[in-house]
Amino acid sequence: MKKQIKRFSPHQTAKVFAILTAIGSLPMFLPIFAMSVFTMPTVDPFGNPLGFPWMMFAGFPVMYLFFSYLSIVIGCWLYNFMFALIGGIEYETTEE
């Protein structure tokens, strides 16, 4: 039996996928963080001490969550709009 997805709820879909992508970014984030801690220079070319960019690393998962939420909301709105014009995602199910 073929079925079509008629509508995606933008907020609920984006909320779930944004959290999943933020959690999914941790396997990429943690090795980069570890490499940065051990390989970052302590002084710039002029001899001035450099601090570690903590805000950049703390903000990475938050930014990932925000931008993935925003892009998924836009994608759901586009899908819901285009469904009336071209139809939806089609999948097939079977009864057991």
C-alpha positions, 0 to 999 in steps of 0.5 A: 500500500503506497502512502504519502506524507502530506504535512510536516509540523515545522516546530516539532520536526525541527526541534527533534532534528536540531537536538539530534544534530547538536548531539551528533556534532559532539563526535566531531567537536570533541577531537577538534577540541582535544587537538586544539588544546594540545596544538594551539600556540601560546603566543602570537608572532609578536610575543603576545600571550594568546588565550584559548578560544573557549567561547568558540568551542562552547558556542559550536554546539549551540550554533549547530543547534540553532542553524539546524533548527532554522534550516529544518523549519524552512525545509518543512515550510517548503515541503508543505507548500510544494506538497500541493503542487507536486505531491509528497514523499511516497513510501510503501507499507505492508500488513503483517 
